[in-house]
Amino acid sequence: MPDAERSIEDLIFSYAAFVDDGDLEGVAALLADAVIGVDGVAEGLRGREKIQGLLQSTIRMYEDGTPRTKHVTTNVRIEVDDQAGTATARSSRPWPGTDCRRSSPVATVTASNGTTVAGASPNAASPPI
């Protein structure tokens, strides 16, 4: 995986940009081949339509077509195992009004043999907007 770290980093930052722009179709396209871990769905969600449906049901959109968010992603850690053909990435996003020293991981993304698996941390629930 010669550029695996860069590709995963691009995935993390592209997700943030798409969400902040209110482009949920872009997020769904970005994650179309992913399996999204969701509480109560043992096999997770897969596919552009299901992912877009999840986003539309969980992200509050305003009249300007955006969620009025600005993702500031920090502490990006990427571990690539070239031999196994896998990679794992973690990143954090501090919430406004919270102790930034205690920001919990927002998501863990694991890529294995071309399949991306994304799962939100149970501690990553956003505060009410």
Backbone hydrogen bonds, N-H to C=O, Kabsch-Sander energy under -0.5 kcal/mol:
donor,donor_aa,acceptor,acceptor_aa,energy
4,A,1,M,-1.2
7,S,3,D,-2.4
8,I,4,A,-2.6
9,E,5,E,-2.5
10,D,6,R,-2.4
11,L,7,S,-1.9
12,I,8,I,-2.2
13,F,9,E,-2.3
14,S,10,D,-2.6
15,Y,11,L,-2.2
16,A,12,I,-1.6
17,A,13,F,-2.1
18,F,14,S,-2.8
19,V,15,Y,-2.5
20,D,16,A,-2.6
21,D,17,A,-1.9
22,G,18,F,-0.5
22,G,19,V,-1.6
23,D,18,F,-2.6
24,L,22,G,-1.4
27,V,23,D,-1.8
28,A,24,L,-2.5
29,A,25,E,-2.4
30,L,26,G,-2.4
31,L,27,V,-2.1
32,A,29,A,-1.1
34,A,31,L,-2.3
35,V,116,T,-1.5
36,I,34,A,-0.5
36,I,45,L,-3.0
37,G,35,V,-0.6
37,G,118,A,-2.6
38,V,41,V,-0.6
41,V,38,V,-2.2
42,A,40,G,-0.6
44,G,41,V,-1.6
45,L,36,I,-2.4
47,G,32,A,-0.6
47,G,34,A,-0.6
51,I,47,G,-2.5
52,Q,48,R,-2.7
53,G,49,E,-2.3
54,L,50,K,-2.2
55,L,51,I,-2.4
56,Q,52,Q,-2.7
57,S,53,G,-1.6
58,T,54,L,-1.0
58,T,55,L,-0.8
59,I,55,L,-2.3
60,R,58,T,-0.6
62,Y,66,T,-2.8
65,G,62,Y,-2.6
73,T,71,H,-0.6
74,T,92,S,-3.5
77,R,90,R,-3.0
79,E,88,T,-3.2
80,V,78,I,-0.5
81,D,86,T,-3.1
82,D,80,V,-0.6
85,G,81,D,-1.7
86,T,81,D,-1.7
87,A,111,A,-2.1
88,T,79,E,-2.5
89,A,109,V,-2.5
90,R,77,R,-2.4
91,S,107,A,-1.1
92,S,74,T,-3.0
93,R,104,S,-0.8
98,T,95,W,-1.7
100,C,98,T,-0.8
102,R,99,D,-2.4
103,S,100,C,-1.3
106,V,91,S,-2.4
107,A,91,S,-0.8
108,T,119,G,-2.2
109,V,89,A,-2.2
110,T,117,V,-2.9
111,A,87,A,-2.6
112,S,115,T,-2.4
113,N,85,G,-2.3
115,T,112,S,-2.0
116,T,33,D,-0.6
117,V,110,T,-2.6
118,A,35,V,-2.2
118,A,116,T,-0.5
119,G,108,T,-1.9
120,A,37,G,-0.7
121,S,106,V,-1.5
124,A,121,S,-2.1
